[in-house]
Amino acid sequence: MSLTDGQTTASVAPVAGPVNPAALTVAQAARMLGVGEQAVRDHIAAGAPTGVGETINLVAYAAWLNRQLKDRDAD
C-alpha cells in the first residue's frame, strides 16, 4: 500500500454495517488488527479467548495478547 501516490494496493473490502467489538469474526478481527486470518486462528488454537461461534471480544483478545508478550518477555 502506498500513501504517497494517492492509490492503494490493498484489496480489503470494507465491512458492511456496524461491527460489534465484543463479538468479532476471525476475519473482522484480522482486518482490524492488520494481520492475516491465519494468525488469529493460530492464536485461538494457542488459547486466545473466544465466545459462542468462535467470536472474538477485542478487549479480551488484546488482554490475552498482552499477557502472552509479558510471559514471553519473562522467560
N, C-alpha and C positions, 0 to 999 in steps of 0.2 A: 504494500500500500504506500502510495506516495502522497505526501502532504504539500509538496511544492508545486506540482503542476495542475492541481485542482481536480485531478482524476484519481480514482481509487481502483485498486486491482482486487480488493477483497470481494468475495461473492457471498456475503452473508445477507440473507433475506431478513427484512425487518419482522419483528414479532407482531402479529396481528392481535389487537385487543390488549386489555390490561394484563400485566404479569403479577402474580402473587409471589413475593419473595419468600413466603413461608411454605410454598408448595411448587417449586420449580421442577420441570422435567430435566433430565440429563442434558438434553440439547439446549434448553434455556440457560441452565447454569453454566454450561461450557461457553455459550455465546457471551454471557455477561462477564465471565472471567477471562475471556480471550484465550481459552485453551481448547484442545480437542476433546471431543466427547469421550474418547478412549481414556484420557487422563482422569476424567470424572468417574468413569466406570471402574478404573483401577483403584481409585480412592474408595469407592463404595466396597469393592472386593476386600480392601485392606481395613475396612471397619468404619468408614465415614457414615454418619447417621443418615438414615432415610426414613421417610414416612410411608403411608399407605400408597401402594402403586409405585414404589421407588421414587417418590417425590423428595425434593431436597429443600430443606429450610436453609436459606442463605446464611443466616446468623449462626445456626448450629454448625453448618459446614465450615464457615470461617473459623469458628472456635476450635473445631476438630483439626483443621489445617494448622492453626497456630500451635496447638498442643503437640502435633507431630513435629513441627520445626523445633519447638522448645525441647522435646525429648531427644531429638536427633543431636541438637547442639550440646546437650548434657552428656552425651556419650563420649 
